[in-house]
């Protein structure tokens, strides 16, 4: 049992467990508000961003003393900001809001983890923005907590055996939460029903693989996963569709040499066409961070220069396919760059297993002049396979799947789907 008890009311960027880096800012599910821990004069303070108006603007929310660099902040749907502080071994939660020239604070209570090795962190903002949740990870069990929006302070909703990470919402009611659970030395994605506490499997590509769910889109059912099933010991990005009978696919173009690639946003509104959804990628390499845009229907990634001061890993798609990237510079302390990547390519029938593209670079990148232009290969070297060269054959890679032609998938039902029982959970292909 996770040793956490309720107490009454009164950043540096470290890689996550899957190797990805946390974003520089957190956005509500609808993109109306953002929150981050800003710095000035060597001290840290919460800052709320309002993004749903004609011009974005930031409101600082400092308290009587500076915050610690590891303090977490998360925007709520009503414009208040949830703050998570660690005070004397307790995890204290409060809501911050502007009050004229000052900052108001509403304490919500605290969670105490008696085991010093236990970790507690906020989960991604829930749909609706009325509630906020946290994950307490102990040596043998993991607990899901409601920390804002409840009637009587923090409330433990579910407890799972094993150590969990990640956190992806699968429905619009904040009832179904996907977590990556480690048990028996392997990581598999499970779904937790927060109303009843029921846990069911979601993603199991192979018995000996580590499978994580990174993103899910409510409209199309598109899932972005990271798994080492096609290359044991090396996690690769792949995609599938919730409820589909098609296999998980692992495109070669999502592998960039000497770089980590982290998806952070999926284009909404593509109800029957998950293959046309644009996916925004954060690419971190020796020469910095930039933006990648990829669609399942394409076999290439468009590499774009990020705006100066980009809050790396933060962004939101509009249904029309415009990527909005928050940034902050000395001249523009609160800004949003709007990037319109190349349009989607209509999906083509694929009656046979996919064949690697021939060598060559179908796109001639240009030198970037402003945010949104292609990144020149001299600035950010890419793996040759990203430009169409097939990788050396992998001894452990399973054969390609059967024919892929099928009618457009219907919208998935808002319930856990045991993908390991369908071809989506058993097969992998490039």
N, C-alpha and C positions, 0 to 999 in steps of 0.2 A: 504494500500500500504506500502510495506517495505521501510522505510525511509533511503535509501542509494543513494548517488549521486557520480558521477565520479569526481575525482580530477586529474588534469593534471600531467604528469610525471615530474619530476624535474631532556625437559620436565618432568614436573611432570605428572604422570599417573592418570587422572581422568576418572571415568567410563563414557561411553557414555550413551545416553538416554535409550537404551535398556538393560543396565546393563553390557555390555561387556567393556573390557578395550582396549585402543588403542594399536597398535603394537609398538615395540621398534624401528622399522625401516620401511621405506616405499620403496617398490620395483616398478619399472616400470611393465607394464602389461606383457612384455616378459621376465622379470627377468634379463635384461642385466645390469641395474644400480639400486643402492639403495641410499638412503639418510637418514641421521639421525642428530639429534642435540646431539653432543658429548660434554663431559666436560673434563676440565683439569685445575687443580689448582683452582677449584671453579668457573671457568668461562665457558660459553657455546659458541660453535661455530659449524657451519654446516660442515658436512663431507659427501663426496661422495664415494660410493663403486662401483667399477667396477667388475662385476660378470660373464661376458661372456667369459673371457679368461681362460688360463690354471690354473692360480693362481689368486685368488681375491686380490685386493689391495684397500686401502683407500687413498683418497686425502683430507686433511683438507682445508677448505675454510673460514678462519677467515677474518674478516674485521677490521676496526680500533678500534672498541670497542666490548666487549662481547655482545652476544645476550641474550634476556630475555628467561627464561625457557619455556614460553608458545609459543615461536616462532615456526611456522610450516615450514617444508621443504619438498620438493617433487622432485624426480628425473625426468628429461625429457628424451626423447628418444635419444637426441643428446649428452647426457652426462652433460649438464648444470643442475643446481639445482635451482628450484623455491623457493623463500623464501617469507614468509608472516609475516610481522611485524605489530604491532599495535603502531602507532606513533601519539601522541596527538589526540587520538580518531579516527584516520583514519587507514584504513587497506591498507598498502602499499605493493606492489608486485615488485619483481626484480628477475633477473636471475643472478646467480653466476657461475663463471667459472675460472679455474686456468690460471694464466698468469705468467709462469716462477715461481719466488719465491713468488709472490703475488696472490691476488684474484681480478678478474675483476667483475664489477657489472653493469648490464644493467637495469635501472629503467623501469618499465612497467606502472606505474600509481597507483592510489589508489581509494578505495571505502570508502565513509564516511557514516556511519549509524547514522542518527540524533537521532534515538531512542536509549537511553542508554541501554535499555533492549535487543536490537537486538544482535544476535550472528552471526559471519561469520567464516566459516572454509572451508578448502580445501576439495574437494571431492576426492575419490580414483583416482589414476592415470588412465587416459583414454587410451583405446587401440590406438596404433600408437605412442603415446608419443609426438605428435606435439603440443597438446593443453592441457591446464589445466583449471579446473573449480572450482568454489566455491559456497557455499550455504549460503545465508543470511537469517536468521530466525528471523522474527519480531513477535510481539504479536498476529497478526491476519493473516499475509501473509508470504510467503516464496519466495525468488527470486533465480534463478540460474544465475550465472555470468560466463562469459568466461574471465579469468584473464591472460592467457598467450596463445600466438598463434594467437591473433586477429590482425587486421590491425591498430586500433587506440586506443590501451589501453583497459582497462576493459570494457566489454559490457554486459548489462543485456539481457539474452536470453528468459527468461520465468518468469512468476509470478503466484503463485498458492495461492488460499485461504487456510488457515490453517497453522499449524506449521509442518514442515517436518524434518525428520532425515534420517539416513542411506545414501544410495547411491550405487547402483549396476548398472554396465553397461550391457546391454542386447544384444549388437551387436558389431561388430568389427570396426564400423565407428564412434563410439562415438556420435551416434544420439539419441538412445533410453536409457533414464536414469530412473531407478526405484527408487522411493523415498517412505518412510513410512510417510504418512500424517495423522496428528491428527485433526479430526474435530468431533464435537459433543461428545467429550469425548472418542472416539474410534480411534484406529490406523489401517489404511488399506494401502496396497501398491498400488501406482499408477505409471503409466508410463508417462514420459514427452518426447514428440518429440521436440528436441531442434532446429530443422529446422523450424518448424511452430508454436511451443508453445502449441500444442494440448496436453491435459491431458486426459488419459483414465484409467479406473480401471484395476488392474492386479490380486490382491489377496484379496479375501474375503471369509474366511472359514465359518464363522458364523456371523450372524448379530450383536451379542453382544460380539464378540471376538476381541482382539488386535492381528493383524497379521502383521508380519514384514518379509521382504525378506533380508536375510543375504548374500547369495552368489548365483551366477548363472554361469553355464559353457556354453560357446558358442557352443562347439562341440556336447555334448550329450543332452543339454537342462536341465540338472539336476539343481534343485532349492533346496536350503537349507533355511528353514523358521524357525521363532520362533513365536509361537502362544499359547494363553491360551485357545483355543477352547476345547481341551479334558479335561482340568483341570482349570476351571475358576479362575482367579486370580494368576495363576502360569504359567509362560511362559515355553514352552517345545520346543525342537528342533524337526523338522520334515523335510520330503523331498517329492518332487513331480517332475514332468517332464513338462516342458513348452509345452503346446499344447496337453498334454495327457488327456485321459478320465478317468484315474485311480485316486483314491483319494489321498489326502495328508496323509502320514503315520507318526506316532510319535513313533519310537522305544523306548522301555523301557531302552535299553542299553545306550542311550544317556543321561540318568539321573544319575549323580554321587553325592552321598550324601555329603553335606557340601562343595560343589565345584561349581564354575561357569565354564561352558563349552562354548567356543567360536570357531566356525569354521573359518579357515583363508585361506584355499587353497583347490581347487578341482583338481584332476588329469585330464589333458586335453587329447584330442585325442581319446576318447572313443565314437565315433560318434553314433553308434547304440546301445550301451550298457550302459546306465546311471547307471544301478544297479551295475556295476563293477567299477565305478569311486571311487578311494580312496579319502577320505576327511580328511584333517589334522585338528585337534582340539587342541586348547590351553585350558588346564585344570588348573585352579587356585584354590588352596586349602589352608588350614591352614599351610601346610608344604612346600609351594612354588608352582612353576609352572612346568608342564611337558607336554608331547606331547601325544595326542591320535590319533589313526588312525582307521577309520571306513569306511565300504562300505555298501551301501544299501542292497546288496545281503546277508550280514552277520548279525547275531543278537548278535554281540559282538563288543566291542571296545578294540583294542590292546593299552595298556598303555605303553609308552616308556619313558625312561629317556632322557631329553633334554641335549644337550651338555653344558658344563660349559660356562657361559657367553652368553647363547642364547639371542638374541634380541627378547624377548618373543612376540609371535603372528606373527612372520615374517617367511615366508617360501614359497617355490615354488616346485610344482611337475614337473617332467619330464614326457613325454608321456609314458615312459617305467615303471613308477611307483617308481621312486627314489625321495625321499623327501629331498630337499636341505634346510638346516637350517643355516642362518647366525649367527655368534657368535663373541664376542670380549672379550679377556682376556688380562692380562698384558703381557703374553708370546706371544700370537697371537692376535694382535690388529685388524686383519681383517681375518676372517676364515669362511669357509662354511663346515658344517658337512653333509655328504651324508648318508642317512638312507634308507635301503631297508626293509620295513615292510613285514610281512607275505603276501604271494601272495593272489590274489583274488580268491574267491570261485565261480565257475560257477553258475549262477542263476538257481534255481530249480523251476519246475512248482508249483504253489500254488493254487490248485483248490478250496480251502475252505478258510474261514476267518482264519487269523493267530492265532495259539494257543500258549500261553506262554510256554517257554521252561521249562522242569522239573527242580526242584532244583538241585543244584550241580555246580561245577566249571569245565567246560570242558577243561580249560587250567591251567596248573600248572606254575605260574609265577616263574621266576628265580631272584636271586639277581642281580641287574644291576652292570655291571663291566665297561661299556663304553656306550657312546650315542647309542641309538637304541635298547638296551636290555629292556625286560619287567620290569615294576616297581613292586616291591614286595608289597603286600597288607599291610604289616606292616608299610611301609613307606608312602603310600598314600591310606588310607582306602577308599574302594568303597562301594557304596550302595549295599545291598544284591541283589536287583533286577538286578543290572548290571551283576551279575553272573548267571542270569537265573531265579531267584525267581520272580514270579509275584507279582505286587503290590496289596495292598488291593483294592477291587473293588471300582471304583470311581462312586459316585452317578450321577455326571453330564456328564460322558463320553458317547458319542454316541455309538451305536452298531457298530460292525465291518462291513466293506464294503462287497459287494457281491464278487463273484469269481474274482480273479486277473489275471488269465491266459490270455495272449494276445500276439499278435505278437510283435516283437521289434518295439519301436516307431521310426518313421521317423524323420529326422532332422527338428527342428522347424523353421518356417519362421521368418525372422528378423523383426517382427512387434509386437505391443502390443497384447496380448491375454487375453480377459476378463475371467479369470479363474473362477470367481464367477458364470458364466453361465454354467459351466461344472461340472461333478462330482468332479473334482479336487478342485473346490472351495466350494463345498457343503458338502463333506463328510470328516470325519477324522477317523482314525483307528490306532490301536497300531501295 
